[in-house]
Amino acid sequence: MRLILATTYAIFFLAVSCRDNSGTAPLSCTNTSEFLPLQTGNYWKVDDKNYVEVARIKRFNGIAYAQCLRYLGYFNTPDTSYYRVDKSGVLIRYFPYLNVEERITKFCTYQGERFTLREDISVDVSSITTVKAGTDTLIFEYNVPGVCTGPGPGPCPNSVYRHTYVRNIGWADAEILGLRGKFTEIKIGSRIRRL
């Protein structure tokens, strides 16, 4: 009798714990760094003069960051950004001259989740909504408060834009990186994808 009760309990527990939560729970919080592979040598190209590459891994305060160089065709030298994905799946950009980390988005999310990554919510900050949370694609919508630069009627409009990340590809939109056009080539590890 105990064996039957234990078996029934185990089947019930598995059925309840494996049910679909209709978008209310993260799809997967493992291997979240696969949504932005930051290994040295990876790159995302629009053309030979407009691209971002992971140049090397650099440590600040004992923490490893990917040094990303962004080449814009009209500048002779690249600008540099430092990124990492932390253990909880948050994408972080580091500013070494200020010793400040900026949380950009989080890959451990569920569809419909709204969040902000600013700790000080007493000021107007962008809110982020997870528009799509698939096992291979994450799409985030950023709603950034409008900034007025002069006198004018009424409140300033908000800016809304989207960022897409694809597992084992990373940035899916060149606009995320301030590049004009669409990616034509992406290198992740030893694999080069021509688009």
C-alpha positions, 0 to 999 in steps of 0.5 A, a space after each residue: 500500500 505504501 508503495 502505491 501511495 509513494 508512486 501516486 505521489 511521485 507521478 502527481 508531483 512530476 505532473 504538477 512540476 512539469 506543467 506549462 506555466 503559460 509564460 509565467 516562469 523563465 524558460 531556461 536559466 541555464 547557459 544564459 551566456 549563450 545568448 551573447 557569446 563573448 569569446 575572443 575572436 567572435 564578431 558581428 559585421 555589417 561590412 569591413 568597416 562597420 562591425 563589432 569584435 571581441 578583442 580579448 578578455 580583460 579583468 577589472 577588480 578580479 572580474 573578467 569582461 569581454 573587450 568589444 571593439 566597435 568599428 564605425 566606418 567614418 572613424 579611424 579608431 574603434 570605441 571600446 566596451 566591456 561586457 559580461 553575463 553574470 551568473 544570474 543571466 544579467 548582461 552587464 556593461 562595465 565603464 572602467 574609467 568610472 568603475 561602474 557597471 550598467 545592467 543592460 538586460 537579463 536573459 533569465 526571463 519570461 514572456 510578458 515580464 516587465 522590469 527595470 535594471 536601475 536600482 534607483 527607481 526614484 528617477 525616470 528610467 527605461 522599463 523593459 518588457 520581454 516581448 518574446 522568450 523562446 528557448 532560442 530567441 529573446 526579444 526585449 522592448 525598451 521604453 525610454 522616457 523622453 528627454 526634452 532639450 528645449 521649451 515645448 508644449 506637453 510632456 516629451 514622448 517616450 522612445 520605444 525600441 527593441 533588442 533581439 538576442 539569439 542563442 549561440 549568435 548573440 546580437 541579432 540587430 546591428 542597430 543595438 550596437 549603433 551600426 547602420 544596416 544589417 549584419 552580413 556576417 557573424 563569427 561565433 567560435 570557429 563558425 562563420 555565418 554569412 547572411 
